[in-house]
Amino acid sequence: MTVLHVLKERLGMRKISSQWVLHDLTETKKWLRYEAARNHFERNETFLRRIITQDETWAKSYERRMKRQSNEWRHCGSPRLSKVRQNPSNLKVMVILVYDCDGFILRHTVPRQQTVSEKYYCSSSEHNLRPALRKKRRHFLQNPPIILQDNARPHAAQAVADLFARWGWEVLYHPPYSPNLSPCDFDFIPKMKEPFRGIRFRTVPEILQAVDRSI
């Protein structure tokens, strides 16, 4: 009887590797997450319908397939499939994505050579987001939306906060280092990119068409 047999069969143990996390949250940051969740939970259900979430992401000419996408059922002893590493490309485009519980609201393409600074974020909110809300979500004209966004520097800038306050829009508190509380980062963007992972696009219009189809 081997030690491995005792560990696995008798004691029911298994070997588990460590899990990587982005940040080791301090007690203070854990309590900030708790307070944010408690405050959201204590609000009435109608506040959920007022939330719109927005974020930006790079859409690239080639997104590598995730490991689980290449999984296949194989017999024991079958050779493992080979996968050639693709060379990265500089062809990419940044898009700003906005949606709420009723569906998608806006996909805005950021011009090339333009970074999403606080000035650009304010301009996009005024000239793209507000017109889209007037067209697709007219109920927000009477009942202002609640903005859910992460703590990226352009989002948290004072100029952005002042702009939203002038419009009467609330910004939902987002605890630091909490990507799972931002639906764009944790849920929407990974699912949007999944259908075109492993496909190489040659032009920016092809990339945007793939993004729109996925959305």
SEKOLRO-152610 format. One record per residue: residue number from 1; residue in one letter; chain; y, z, x of N, C-alpha, C in turn. Coordinates in steps of 0.02 Angstrom, whole numbers, plus 32768, in hexadecimal, padded with zeros to 4 digits. Example, Ala and Ser with C-alpha at 12.3 -4.5 7.8 and 13.67 -1.06 7.14 Angstrom:
2
+-----+---+---+------+------+------+------+------+------+------+------+------+
|   k | r | c |   nv |   nw |   nu |  cav |  caw |  cau |   cv |   cw |   cu |
+-----+---+---+------+------+------+------+------+------+------+------+------+
|   1 | a | A | 7EE4 | 8186 | 8294 | 7F1F | 8186 | 8267 | 7F5B | 8186 | 8294 |
|   2 | s | A | 7F90 | 8162 | 8282 | 7FCB | 8165 | 82AC | 8002 | 818A | 8285 |
+-----+---+---+------+------+------+------+------+------+------+------+------+
***
This chain:
215
+-----+---+---+------+------+------+------+------+------+------+------+------+
|   k | r | c |   nv |   nw |   nu |  cav |  caw |  cau |   cv |   cw |   cu |
+-----+---+---+------+------+------+------+------+------+------+------+------+
|   1 | m | A | 7FC4 | 8000 | 802B | 8000 | 8000 | 8000 | 803E | 8000 | 802D |
|   2 | t | A | 8069 | 7FD0 | 8023 | 80A3 | 7FC9 | 804E | 80DF | 7FF0 | 8031 |
|   3 | v | A | 810F | 7FFD | 805D | 814D | 801E | 8046 | 8170 | 7FF3 | 8011 |
|   4 | l | A | 8170 | 7FB1 | 801B | 818F | 7F84 | 7FEA | 816F | 7F8B | 7FA6 |
|   5 | h | A | 812B | 7F8F | 7FA4 | 8107 | 7F97 | 7F65 | 811B | 7FD8 | 7F42 |
|   6 | v | A | 8120 | 800F | 7F69 | 8133 | 804F | 7F4C | 8179 | 804C | 7F2F |
|   7 | l | A | 81A7 | 802F | 7F56 | 81ED | 802B | 7F3F | 81F4 | 8002 | 7EFF |
|   8 | k | A | 81D3 | 7FC8 | 7EFD | 81DC | 7F9A | 7EC5 | 81B0 | 7FAC | 7E8A |
|   9 | e | A | 8170 | 7FB8 | 7E95 | 8140 | 7FC1 | 7E5E | 813E | 8009 | 7E45 |
|  10 | r | A | 813D | 8039 | 7E73 | 8136 | 807F | 7E5F | 8179 | 809D | 7E4A |
|  11 | l | A | 81AC | 8090 | 7E72 | 81EC | 80B0 | 7E65 | 821C | 8085 | 7E3D |
|  12 | g | A | 820A | 8044 | 7E33 | 8234 | 8018 | 7E0B | 8278 | 800B | 7E2A |
|  13 | m | A | 827C | 800C | 7E6C | 82BD | 8002 | 7E8D | 82C6 | 7FB8 | 7E9E |
|  14 | r | A | 8303 | 7FA4 | 7EA8 | 8312 | 7F60 | 7EBE | 834D | 7F62 | 7EED |
|  15 | k | A | 8352 | 7F32 | 7F18 | 8387 | 7F2F | 7F4A | 83C3 | 7F0C | 7F2C |
|  16 | i | A | 83FC | 7F2C | 7F30 | 843A | 7F11 | 7F12 | 846F | 7F0E | 7F48 |
|  17 | s | A | 8490 | 7ED5 | 7F4E | 84C6 | 7ECE | 7F7F | 8507 | 7EE8 | 7F62 |
|  18 | s | A | 8536 | 7EF5 | 7F8E | 8578 | 7F0D | 7F78 | 859C | 7ED6 | 7F52 |
|  19 | q | A | 85C7 | 7EEA | 7F23 | 85EF | 7EBA | 7EFD | 8636 | 7EB9 | 7F18 |
|  20 | w | A | 864E | 7E7D | 7F26 | 8693 | 7E76 | 7F3F | 86C4 | 7E7E | 7F06 |
|  21 | v | A | 86F7 | 7EA5 | 7F10 | 872D | 7EAA | 7EDF | 876E | 7E9B | 7F04 |
|  22 | l | A | 87A0 | 7E82 | 7EDF | 87DF | 7E6E | 7EFF | 8805 | 7EA9 | 7F1B |
|  23 | h | A | 8806 | 7EE1 | 7EF6 | 882C | 7F1B | 7F0B | 8807 | 7F5A | 7EF7 |
|  24 | d | A | 880D | 7F8C | 7F21 | 87F3 | 7FCE | 7F10 | 882B | 7FF4 | 7EEE |
|  25 | l | A | 8829 | 7FF9 | 7EAC | 8860 | 8015 | 7E86 | 8866 | 8060 | 7E94 |
|  26 | t | A | 88A4 | 8075 | 7E9D | 88B2 | 80BD | 7EA4 | 88AD | 80DE | 7E5F |
|  27 | e | A | 88AC | 8120 | 7E60 | 88A8 | 8145 | 7E20 | 88E6 | 8135 | 7DF5 |
|  28 | t | A | 891F | 812E | 7E15 | 895C | 811E | 7DF0 | 8955 | 80DB | 7DCC |
|  29 | k | A | 893C | 80A8 | 7DF0 | 8935 | 8066 | 7DD2 | 8900 | 8065 | 7D9B |
|  30 | k | A | 88CC | 808E | 7DA4 | 8899 | 8093 | 7D6F | 88B7 | 80B1 | 7D30 |
|  31 | w | A | 88E3 | 80E3 | 7D38 | 8902 | 8102 | 7CFE | 8934 | 80D2 | 7CDE |
|  32 | l | A | 8955 | 80A8 | 7D05 | 8981 | 8075 | 7CE8 | 895A | 8045 | 7CBD |
|  33 | r | A | 891E | 8031 | 7CD4 | 88F3 | 8006 | 7CAB | 88DF | 802A | 7C6A |
|  34 | y | A | 88CE | 8069 | 7C71 | 88BA | 8090 | 7C36 | 88F3 | 8094 | 7C04 |
|  35 | e | A | 892F | 80A4 | 7C1C | 8968 | 80AB | 7BEF | 8978 | 8069 | 7BCD |
|  36 | a | A | 8974 | 8032 | 7BF3 | 8982 | 7FF0 | 7BD4 | 894F | 7FE1 | 7B9D |
|  37 | a | A | 890F | 7FED | 7BAB | 88DB | 7FE0 | 7B78 | 88E5 | 800D | 7B3B |
|  38 | r | A | 88F7 | 804D | 7B46 | 8901 | 807C | 7B0E | 893C | 8066 | 7AE3 |
|  39 | n | A | 8973 | 8052 | 7B04 | 89AE | 803D | 7ADE | 89A0 | 7FFF | 7AB5 |
|  40 | h | A | 897A | 7FCF | 7AD2 | 8969 | 7F92 | 7AAC | 893D | 7FA4 | 7A71 |
|  41 | f | A | 890D | 7FD1 | 7A7C | 88DD | 7FE3 | 7A47 | 8900 | 8006 | 7A0D |
|  42 | e | A | 8935 | 802B | 7A1A | 8957 | 8050 | 79E6 | 8986 | 8025 | 79BC |
|  43 | r | A | 8993 | 7FE8 | 79D1 | 89BE | 7FBC | 79AA | 8996 | 7F9D | 7971 |
|  44 | n | A | 89B9 | 7F88 | 793D | 8994 | 7F6B | 7904 | 897A | 7F25 | 7916 |
|  45 | e | A | 894D | 7F0C | 78ED | 892A | 7ECF | 78FD | 8958 | 7E92 | 78FE |
|  46 | t | A | 8990 | 7E95 | 78DA | 89BC | 7E5A | 78D6 | 89DA | 7E49 | 791A |
|  47 | f | A | 89DE | 7E7A | 7947 | 89FE | 7E6C | 7987 | 89D4 | 7E3B | 79B0 |
|  48 | l | A | 8993 | 7E37 | 79A4 | 8968 | 7E08 | 79C8 | 897C | 7DC0 | 79B8 |
|  49 | r | A | 8991 | 7DB3 | 797B | 89A3 | 7D6F | 7967 | 89E7 | 7D5B | 7982 |
|  50 | r | A | 8A0C | 7D8A | 799D | 8A4D | 7D7A | 79BA | 8A48 | 7D6C | 7A04 |
|  51 | i | A | 8A0F | 7D77 | 7A23 | 8A09 | 7D6F | 7A6B | 8A01 | 7D26 | 7A7E |
|  52 | i | A | 8A29 | 7D0F | 7AAD | 8A1B | 7CCE | 7ACD | 8A13 | 7CDC | 7B18 |
|  53 | t | A | 89E2 | 7CBD | 7B36 | 89D4 | 7CC9 | 7B7D | 89E0 | 7C89 | 7BA4 |
|  54 | q | A | 89FC | 7C90 | 7BDF | 8A0B | 7C55 | 7C07 | 8A00 | 7C64 | 7C51 |
|  55 | d | A | 89EF | 7C30 | 7C75 | 89E4 | 7C35 | 7CBD | 89E3 | 7BEF | 7CDA |
|  56 | e | A | 89E7 | 7BEA | 7D1C | 89E4 | 7BA9 | 7D3D | 89A8 | 7BA8 | 7D6B |
|  57 | t | A | 898D | 7B6C | 7D77 | 8954 | 7B64 | 7DA3 | 8955 | 7B1F | 7DC3 |
|  58 | w | A | 8935 | 7B18 | 7DFD | 892E | 7AD7 | 7E1D | 88F3 | 7AB3 | 7DFE |
|  59 | a | A | 88FD | 7A74 | 7DEB | 88C6 | 7A48 | 7DD7 | 88BD | 7A16 | 7E11 |
|  60 | k | A | 8884 | 7A19 | 7E31 | 8879 | 79F3 | 7E6F | 884E | 79B5 | 7E62 |
|  61 | s | A | 8851 | 7987 | 7E93 | 882A | 794A | 7E8D | 87DF | 7958 | 7E92 |
|  62 | y | A | 87CD | 7991 | 7EB1 | 8786 | 79A3 | 7EB4 | 8780 | 79EF | 7EB3 |
|  63 | e | A | 875C | 7A07 | 7E81 | 874C | 7A4E | 7E7C | 8701 | 7A56 | 7E89 |
|  64 | r | A | 86F0 | 7A7E | 7EBA | 86A9 | 7A87 | 7ECA | 8684 | 7AA7 | 7E91 |
|  65 | r | A | 8646 | 7A90 | 7E86 | 861C | 7AAE | 7E52 | 860A | 7AF5 | 7E66 |
|  66 | m | A | 8607 | 7B21 | 7E33 | 85F1 | 7B65 | 7E40 | 85A6 | 7B66 | 7E4B |
|  67 | k | A | 858F | 7B99 | 7E6E | 8548 | 7B9D | 7E7F | 851C | 7B9B | 7E41 |
|  68 | r | A | 8530 | 7BBD | 7E0C | 8506 | 7BBF | 7DD0 | 8502 | 7B7B | 7DAE |
|  69 | q | A | 8532 | 7B4F | 7DBA | 8530 | 7B0D | 7D9B | 84FA | 7AE1 | 7DBA |
|  70 | s | A | 84E3 | 7AF2 | 7DF6 | 84B0 | 7AC9 | 7E17 | 846A | 7AE8 | 7E0E |
|  71 | n | A | 8465 | 7B1F | 7DE8 | 8424 | 7B3D | 7DDD | 83F6 | 7B10 | 7DB5 |
|  72 | e | A | 83B7 | 7B0C | 7DC7 | 8386 | 7AE4 | 7DA3 | 8344 | 7B0B | 7DA1 |
|  73 | w | A | 831E | 7AFE | 7D6C | 82DB | 7B1B | 7D69 | 82AD | 7AF2 | 7D95 |
|  74 | r | A | 828C | 7B13 | 7DC5 | 8260 | 7AF1 | 7DF4 | 821E | 7B18 | 7DFB |
|  75 | h | A | 81E9 | 7AF5 | 7E0D | 81AA | 7B17 | 7E19 | 81AC | 7B3B | 7E5C |
|  76 | c | A | 8180 | 7B6D | 7E63 | 817B | 7B90 | 7EA3 | 8167 | 7B5F | 7EDA |
|  77 | g | A | 8188 | 7B62 | 7F11 | 8179 | 7B35 | 7F48 | 81A0 | 7AF4 | 7F46 |
|  78 | s | A | 81C6 | 7AE8 | 7F10 | 81EE | 7AAB | 7F0C | 8226 | 7AAF | 7F40 |
|  79 | p | A | 8236 | 7A78 | 7F60 | 826C | 7A79 | 7F92 | 82AF | 7A87 | 7F72 |
|  80 | r | A | 82D8 | 7AAA | 7F96 | 831C | 7AB9 | 7F7E | 8347 | 7A7B | 7F83 |
|  81 | l | A | 836F | 7A6F | 7F4F | 839B | 7A35 | 7F4F | 83D2 | 7A3D | 7F83 |
|  82 | s | A | 83E5 | 7A05 | 7FA0 | 841C | 7A05 | 7FD1 | 845D | 79F2 | 7FAE |
|  83 | k | A | 8493 | 7A0E | 7FC7 | 84D5 | 79FE | 7FAB | 8504 | 79F1 | 7FE5 |
|  84 | v | A | 8524 | 79B7 | 7FE5 | 8551 | 79A4 | 801B | 8596 | 79C3 | 800E |
|  85 | r | A | 85B2 | 79E3 | 8040 | 85F4 | 7A00 | 8039 | 8629 | 79C8 | 8038 |
|  86 | q | A | 8651 | 79C7 | 8004 | 8685 | 7993 | 7FFD | 86C3 | 79A8 | 8023 |
|  87 | n | A | 86E2 | 7977 | 8042 | 8721 | 7984 | 8065 | 8759 | 7992 | 8033 |
|  88 | p | A | 8781 | 79C5 | 803E | 87B8 | 79D3 | 8010 | 87ED | 799B | 8012 |
|  89 | s | A | 8813 | 7997 | 7FDC | 8847 | 7964 | 7FD7 | 888A | 7986 | 7FCA |
|  90 | n | A | 88C0 | 7967 | 7FE1 | 8902 | 7982 | 7FD4 | 891D | 796E | 7F8F |
|  91 | l | A | 88F8 | 7944 | 7F6C | 890E | 792D | 7F2B | 8903 | 7963 | 7EF7 |
|  92 | k | A | 8939 | 797D | 7EDC | 8934 | 79B1 | 7EA9 | 8975 | 79B4 | 7E82 |
|  93 | v | A | 8972 | 79D5 | 7E48 | 89AD | 79DB | 7E1E | 89AC | 7A1F | 7DFD |
|  94 | m | A | 89E7 | 7A3E | 7DF9 | 89EB | 7A80 | 7DDA | 89FE | 7A77 | 7D90 |
|  95 | v | A | 89DA | 7A9C | 7D66 | 89E8 | 7A9A | 7D1E | 89F5 | 7AE0 | 7D04 |
|  96 | i | A | 8A23 | 7AE5 | 7CD4 | 8A30 | 7B23 | 7CB1 | 8A0E | 7B1F | 7C6D |
|  97 | l | A | 89E7 | 7B51 | 7C5D | 89BE | 7B51 | 7C20 | 89D4 | 7B8B | 7BF3 |
|  98 | v | A | 89DB | 7B7B | 7BB2 | 89F1 | 7BAE | 7B82 | 89C5 | 7BA8 | 7B43 |
|  99 | y | A | 89AD | 7BE0 | 7B2A | 8986 | 7BDF | 7AEC | 8989 | 7C24 | 7ACA |
| 100 | d | A | 8972 | 7C25 | 7A8C | 896E | 7C64 | 7A67 | 892D | 7C64 | 7A40 |
| 101 | c | A | 8925 | 7C94 | 7A11 | 88E5 | 7C9B | 79ED | 88D9 | 7C60 | 79BE |
| 102 | d | A | 890C | 7C3A | 79AD | 8904 | 7C00 | 7981 | 88F5 | 7BBF | 79A7 |
| 103 | g | A | 88F7 | 7BC2 | 79E9 | 88E6 | 7B86 | 7A0F | 8918 | 7B77 | 7A47 |
| 104 | f | A | 8913 | 7B3B | 7A60 | 893B | 7B27 | 7A9A | 8981 | 7B14 | 7A83 |
| 105 | i | A | 89B2 | 7B26 | 7AAC | 89F9 | 7B19 | 7A9C | 8A18 | 7AE6 | 7ACC |
| 106 | l | A | 8A0D | 7AEE | 7B0D | 8A32 | 7AC5 | 7B3D | 8A0A | 7ABD | 7B7D |
| 107 | r | A | 8A0B | 7A7F | 7B97 | 89F6 | 7A70 | 7BDC | 8A2F | 7A4C | 7BFD |
| 108 | h | A | 8A51 | 7A6E | 7C2B | 8A8B | 7A51 | 7C4D | 8A79 | 7A43 | 7C95 |
| 109 | t | A | 8A89 | 7A05 | 7CAC | 8A7A | 79F2 | 7CF0 | 8AB7 | 7A00 | 7D1C |
| 110 | v | A | 8AAD | 7A26 | 7D51 | 8AE2 | 7A35 | 7D80 | 8AEB | 79FA | 7DAF |
| 111 | p | A | 8B28 | 79DF | 7DB7 | 8B33 | 79A6 | 7DE4 | 8B1C | 79B5 | 7E2B |
| 112 | r | A | 8B06 | 7980 | 7E4D | 8AF2 | 7988 | 7E93 | 8B2C | 799F | 7EBE |
| 113 | q | A | 8B1D | 79C4 | 7EF1 | 8B4E | 79E1 | 7F1F | 8B77 | 7A19 | 7EFE |
| 114 | q | A | 8B64 | 7A2C | 7EC2 | 8B89 | 7A61 | 7E9E | 8B5D | 7A9F | 7E9B |
| 115 | t | A | 8B78 | 7AD8 | 7EAF | 8B54 | 7B16 | 7EA9 | 8B6A | 7B3B | 7E6A |
| 116 | v | A | 8B3D | 7B64 | 7E50 | 8B4D | 7B8A | 7E13 | 8B71 | 7BCA | 7E29 |
| 117 | s | A | 8BB2 | 7BC4 | 7E32 | 8BDC | 7BFC | 7E43 | 8BF4 | 7C1D | 7E02 |
| 118 | e | A | 8C19 | 7C54 | 7E09 | 8C33 | 7C75 | 7DCC | 8C64 | 7C46 | 7DA8 |
| 119 | k | A | 8C8A | 7C1F | 7DCE | 8CB9 | 7BF0 | 7DAE | 8C93 | 7BBA | 7D87 |
| 120 | y | A | 8C5E | 7BA0 | 7DA6 | 8C37 | 7B6C | 7D83 | 8C13 | 7B89 | 7D47 |
| 121 | y | A | 8BFA | 7BC6 | 7D4E | 8BD6 | 7BE7 | 7D17 | 8C05 | 7BF2 | 7CDB |
| 122 | c | A | 8C42 | 7C06 | 7CE9 | 8C74 | 7C0E | 7CB3 | 8C82 | 7BCA | 7C93 |
| 123 | s | A | 8C8C | 7B96 | 7CBC | 8C9B | 7B54 | 7CA2 | 8C61 | 7B39 | 7C78 |
| 124 | s | A | 8C24 | 7B43 | 7C8F | 8BEA | 7B2B | 7C69 | 8BE4 | 7B50 | 7C27 |
| 125 | s | A | 8BF1 | 7B92 | 7C27 | 8BEE | 7BB9 | 7BE9 | 8C21 | 7BA0 | 7BB7 |
| 126 | e | A | 8C5D | 7B8F | 7BD0 | 8C92 | 7B7A | 7BA2 | 8C8A | 7B32 | 7B89 |
| 127 | h | A | 8C76 | 7B04 | 7BB6 | 8C74 | 7ABE | 7BA4 | 8C2F | 7AA3 | 7B91 |
| 128 | n | A | 8BFC | 7ACB | 7B9B | 8BB8 | 7AB4 | 7B89 | 8B96 | 7AE4 | 7B58 |
| 129 | l | A | 8B97 | 7B25 | 7B69 | 8B73 | 7B54 | 7B3E | 8B95 | 7B5E | 7AFB |
| 130 | r | A | 8BD7 | 7B6B | 7AFB | 8BFA | 7B77 | 7ABB | 8BF5 | 7B3B | 7A8C |
| 131 | p | A | 8C01 | 7AFD | 7AA3 | 8BF8 | 7AC4 | 7A76 | 8BB1 | 7ABE | 7A5C |
| 132 | a | A | 8B7F | 7ACD | 7A86 | 8B39 | 7AC9 | 7A6F | 8B2B | 7AFC | 7A38 |
| 133 | l | A | 8B49 | 7B38 | 7A3F | 8B40 | 7B6B | 7A0B | 8B62 | 7B57 | 79CA |
| 134 | r | A | 8B9E | 7B3A | 79D0 | 8BC0 | 7B23 | 7993 | 8B98 | 7AEE | 796F |
| 135 | k | A | 8B75 | 7AC5 | 7994 | 8B4F | 7A8E | 7977 | 8B0B | 7AA5 | 795C |
| 136 | k | A | 8AE8 | 7ACF | 7981 | 8AA3 | 7AE0 | 7971 | 8A99 | 7B26 | 7953 |
| 137 | r | A | 8AC8 | 7B54 | 7960 | 8AC2 | 7B99 | 7949 | 8B04 | 7BB0 | 792B |
| 138 | r | A | 8B17 | 7B93 | 78F3 | 8B58 | 7BA1 | 78D6 | 8B5F | 7BE9 | 78BE |
| 139 | h | A | 8B26 | 7C0B | 78B4 | 8B2B | 7C51 | 789D | 8B4A | 7C7E | 78D3 |
| 140 | f | A | 8B4A | 7C67 | 7912 | 8B68 | 7C8F | 7947 | 8BB5 | 7C8D | 7943 |
| 141 | l | A | 8BD1 | 7C61 | 791B | 8C1A | 7C61 | 7912 | 8C30 | 7CA0 | 78EE |
| 142 | q | A | 8C07 | 7CB9 | 78BF | 8C17 | 7CF6 | 789B | 8BFA | 7D34 | 78BC |
| 143 | n | A | 8BBF | 7D2D | 78DA | 8B9C | 7D65 | 78F9 | 8B90 | 7D54 | 7942 |
| 144 | p | A | 8BBB | 7D6A | 796F | 8BB8 | 7D53 | 79B5 | 8B74 | 7D61 | 79D5 |
| 145 | p | A | 8B60 | 7D36 | 7A04 | 8B1F | 7D3F | 7A25 | 8B1F | 7D78 | 7A57 |
| 146 | i | A | 8AE4 | 7D8C | 7A6B | 8ADA | 7DBB | 7AA1 | 8ABB | 7D94 | 7ADB |
| 147 | i | A | 8ADA | 7D97 | 7B15 | 8AC3 | 7D70 | 7B4E | 8A90 | 7D99 | 7B77 |
| 148 | l | A | 8A56 | 7D7B | 7B82 | 8A23 | 7D99 | 7BAD | 8A1D | 7D6E | 7BEB |
| 149 | q | A | 8A2D | 7D8B | 7C25 | 8A2B | 7D67 | 7C64 | 8A1A | 7D98 | 7C9B |
| 150 | d | A | 8A05 | 7D7E | 7CD5 | 89F5 | 7DAA | 7D0C | 8A34 | 7DBE | 7D32 |
| 151 | n | A | 8A2A | 7DE0 | 7D6A | 8A63 | 7DFA | 7D90 | 8A77 | 7DCF | 7DCB |
| 152 | a | A | 8A6A | 7D8D | 7DC7 | 8A81 | 7D60 | 7DFB | 8ACD | 7D67 | 7E02 |
| 153 | r | A | 8AE7 | 7D5B | 7E3E | 8B2E | 7D67 | 7E4B | 8B5D | 7D42 | 7E1C |
| 154 | p | A | 8B51 | 7D01 | 7E0E | 8B7E | 7CDF | 7DDE | 8B7C | 7CFE | 7D98 |
| 155 | h | A | 8B41 | 7D16 | 7D84 | 8B3A | 7D33 | 7D40 | 8B5F | 7D75 | 7D3B |
| 156 | a | A | 8B5C | 7D9C | 7D71 | 8B78 | 7DE0 | 7D6F | 8BC1 | 7DE2 | 7D84 |
| 157 | a | A | 8BE0 | 7DA9 | 7D91 | 8C25 | 7DA7 | 7DA9 | 8C55 | 7DC1 | 7D73 |
| 158 | q | A | 8C8B | 7DDF | 7D89 | 8CBC | 7DFC | 7D5A | 8CDC | 7DC5 | 7D2F |
| 159 | a | A | 8CE7 | 7D8A | 7D4C | 8D05 | 7D54 | 7D25 | 8CD9 | 7D40 | 7CEA |
| 160 | v | A | 8C97 | 7D41 | 7CF4 | 8C69 | 7D30 | 7CBE | 8C6A | 7D67 | 7C89 |
| 161 | a | A | 8C69 | 7DA6 | 7C9F | 8C6C | 7DDE | 7C6F | 8CAC | 7DDB | 7C46 |
| 162 | d | A | 8CE4 | 7DCC | 7C67 | 8D24 | 7DC8 | 7C43 | 8D23 | 7D8F | 7C10 |
| 163 | l | A | 8D05 | 7D56 | 7C22 | 8D03 | 7D1D | 7BF5 | 8CDA | 7D2E | 7BB7 |
| 164 | f | A | 8C9F | 7D4B | 7BC0 | 8C75 | 7D5E | 7B87 | 8C97 | 7D93 | 7B5C |
| 165 | a | A | 8CBA | 7DC2 | 7B7C | 8CDC | 7DF7 | 7B56 | 8D15 | 7DD8 | 7B2D |
| 166 | r | A | 8D37 | 7DA6 | 7B48 | 8D6D | 7D85 | 7B22 | 8D51 | 7D62 | 7AE4 |
| 167 | w | A | 8D15 | 7D48 | 7AE9 | 8CF5 | 7D27 | 7AB0 | 8CD4 | 7D58 | 7A80 |
| 168 | g | A | 8CCF | 7D97 | 7A95 | 8CAD | 7DC9 | 7A6B | 8C61 | 7DC7 | 7A72 |
| 169 | w | A | 8C49 | 7DAB | 7AAA | 8C01 | 7DA7 | 7AB6 | 8BEA | 7DE4 | 7ADD |
| 170 | e | A | 8BB4 | 7E01 | 7AC7 | 8B96 | 7E39 | 7AEB | 8B67 | 7E1E | 7B21 |
| 171 | v | A | 8B66 | 7E40 | 7B5B | 8B36 | 7E30 | 7B90 | 8B03 | 7E68 | 7B93 |
| 172 | l | A | 8AC5 | 7E58 | 7B88 | 8A91 | 7E8A | 7B87 | 8A85 | 7EA6 | 7BCD |
| 173 | y | A | 8A82 | 7EE8 | 7BD2 | 8A78 | 7F07 | 7C13 | 8A35 | 7EF2 | 7C31 |
| 174 | h | A | 8A36 | 7EDE | 7C70 | 89F9 | 7EC9 | 7C93 | 89F0 | 7EF5 | 7CD0 |
| 175 | p | A | 89BC | 7F20 | 7CD1 | 89B2 | 7F4D | 7D0A | 89A4 | 7F25 | 7D4A |
| 176 | p | A | 89B6 | 7F40 | 7D84 | 89A9 | 7F1D | 7DC3 | 895F | 7F14 | 7DD1 |
| 177 | y | A | 894F | 7EDC | 7DF1 | 890A | 7ECD | 7E05 | 88DA | 7ECF | 7DCA |
| 178 | s | A | 88ED | 7EAE | 7D94 | 88C3 | 7EAF | 7D57 | 88B9 | 7E68 | 7D3D |
| 179 | p | A | 8898 | 7E3C | 7D64 | 8890 | 7DF6 | 7D4E | 8866 | 7DF0 | 7D0E |
| 180 | n | A | 883A | 7E21 | 7D01 | 8811 | 7E1C | 7CC5 | 8839 | 7E2B | 7C85 |
| 181 | l | A | 8877 | 7E42 | 7C8C | 88A2 | 7E4C | 7C52 | 88CE | 7E10 | 7C44 |
| 182 | s | A | 88C8 | 7DDD | 7C6D | 88ED | 7D9F | 7C62 | 88BB | 7D69 | 7C4D |
| 183 | p | A | 88BA | 7D55 | 7C0E | 8887 | 7D24 | 7BF7 | 8888 | 7CE3 | 7C1C |
| 184 | c | A | 88C2 | 7CCE | 7C36 | 88C5 | 7C8F | 7C5B | 889A | 7C93 | 7C9A |
| 185 | d | A | 88A6 | 7CC7 | 7CC3 | 8882 | 7CCD | 7D02 | 8838 | 7CDB | 7CF7 |
| 186 | f | A | 882A | 7D06 | 7CC8 | 87E6 | 7D21 | 7CC2 | 87B9 | 7CF5 | 7C97 |
| 187 | d | A | 87D6 | 7CD1 | 7C68 | 87AD | 7CAE | 7C37 | 87BE | 7C64 | 7C32 |
| 188 | f | A | 87FC | 7C54 | 7C23 | 880D | 7C10 | 7C10 | 880A | 7BDE | 7C4A |
| 189 | i | A | 882B | 7BEE | 7C81 | 882E | 7BBF | 7CB9 | 87EA | 7BB0 | 7CD7 |
| 190 | p | A | 87BF | 7BE3 | 7CE5 | 877C | 7BD2 | 7CFE | 8754 | 7BA7 | 7CCF |
| 191 | k | A | 8758 | 7BB3 | 7C8D | 8734 | 7B8A | 7C5D | 8751 | 7B44 | 7C58 |
| 192 | m | A | 8792 | 7B3E | 7C5F | 87B2 | 7AFC | 7C5D | 879B | 7AD1 | 7C97 |
| 193 | k | A | 8795 | 7AEF | 7CD3 | 8783 | 7AC9 | 7D0E | 8738 | 7ABA | 7D13 |
| 194 | e | A | 870F | 7ADE | 7CEF | 86C7 | 7AD7 | 7CF8 | 86AD | 7A91 | 7CE9 |
| 195 | p | A | 86C3 | 7A6E | 7CB4 | 86A7 | 7A2B | 7CA5 | 86B4 | 79F7 | 7CDB |
| 196 | f | A | 86EA | 79FD | 7D02 | 86F7 | 79C9 | 7D34 | 86EB | 79E1 | 7D7B |
| 197 | r | A | 86C8 | 7A19 | 7D83 | 86B3 | 7A2E | 7DC7 | 867E | 79FD | 7DE0 |
| 198 | g | A | 8683 | 79E9 | 7E1F | 8654 | 79BA | 7E3C | 8667 | 7972 | 7E32 |
| 199 | i | A | 869E | 7964 | 7E0E | 86B5 | 791F | 7E02 | 86F3 | 7913 | 7E2D |
| 200 | r | A | 86F6 | 78DB | 7E4F | 8730 | 78CC | 7E78 | 875E | 789B | 7E53 |
| 201 | f | A | 879D | 78AD | 7E4E | 87CF | 7883 | 7E2E | 87FB | 7863 | 7E64 |
| 202 | r | A | 8813 | 7827 | 7E56 | 8838 | 7800 | 7E88 | 8883 | 7805 | 7E7F |
| 203 | t | A | 889A | 7813 | 7E42 | 88E2 | 7813 | 7E35 | 88F4 | 7851 | 7E0B |
| 204 | v | A | 8935 | 7861 | 7E0B | 894D | 7899 | 7DE3 | 8942 | 788D | 7D98 |
| 205 | p | A | 8950 | 7850 | 7D7D | 8941 | 7845 | 7D35 | 88F8 | 7852 | 7D24 |
| 206 | e | A | 88CA | 7841 | 7D50 | 8883 | 784F | 7D43 | 8877 | 789B | 7D3F |
| 207 | i | A | 8897 | 78C0 | 7D6C | 8890 | 7909 | 7D6B | 88AA | 7925 | 7D28 |
| 208 | l | A | 88E5 | 790E | 7D14 | 8904 | 7928 | 7CD6 | 88DB | 7914 | 7C99 |
| 209 | q | A | 88BE | 78D8 | 7C99 | 8894 | 78C4 | 7C61 | 8856 | 78F2 | 7C5C |
| 210 | a | A | 883A | 7904 | 7C95 | 8800 | 7931 | 7C96 | 8814 | 7976 | 7C7C |
| 211 | v | A | 884F | 798E | 7C90 | 8868 | 79CF | 7C78 | 8871 | 79CD | 7C2C |
| 212 | d | A | 8890 | 7998 | 7C12 | 889B | 7993 | 7BCA | 885A | 798E | 7BA3 |
| 213 | r | A | 882A | 7969 | 7BBD | 87E9 | 7965 | 7B9B | 87C8 | 79A9 | 7B99 |
| 214 | s | A | 87CB | 79CD | 7BCF | 87AC | 7A0E | 7BD2 | 87CE | 7A40 | 7BA3 |
| 215 | i | A | 8810 | 7A3D | 7BA1 | 8835 | 7A69 | 7B73 | 8821 | 7A5A | 7B2B |
+-----+---+---+------+------+------+------+------+------+------+------+------+
***
